[in-house]
Structures are given as structure tokens and as C-alpha cells.
């Protein structure tokens, strides 16, 4: 699952990940993502932008960890600003600073696959 408000980045990540064999679901903000997570099967991993309108990545993380059904889903945080992981470090598997190389993200995702 990719949660990213920038349509170009969201679509680009979706396309690149699909080309690598990932099943990808794209969502524009944390609120929509929480609604989807609570109504369907969980994704293997979440790629999360921190700075978004409607519900930020920080707010999403706070809500996610409160829900036992969602708490165990690994989250890779993507951000151009802010401290890596901040107060929500226990709920994040990794931090990627934007801009990043797609190969860097793939390396992290492959690590998550092997831990699952």
C-alpha cells in the first residue's frame, strides 16, 4: 500500500512497484488508508508519506498503532522533511528521505519480504 498525496509520486511508485511484481494499492491520504485498512485484508507493507493534507502520516501512525489488527503491519516512512521516525519509531520499519533512488526503496522492501 502506498499512501502519498502527490499524485505523480503515488502513480510513479505504483507503476514501478507493479513492474517489480508487487500488488499495489494507492491512496492519497491517511484517512482514506485507515478506512481501507479497516474494511479489507491487510497489505504486507505500507509506504507512507508524512506530510499530507486531510490526515498526515504522523496522525495515520498514531491511529494505526491503536488498532491491534493494524499495529503489526510494517510501515516504511518516506519524507523530505522531519526527523527520521520521530516519536513513532516503534511503529516504523524504515525511513527513506526524499528524494530517494527507487533501488534504495526496493532494497528496503526486499528486506521486509524476507522478514515476513
Order of alpha helices (4+ residues) and beta strands (2+ residues): beta-alpha-beta-alpha-beta-alpha-beta-beta-alpha
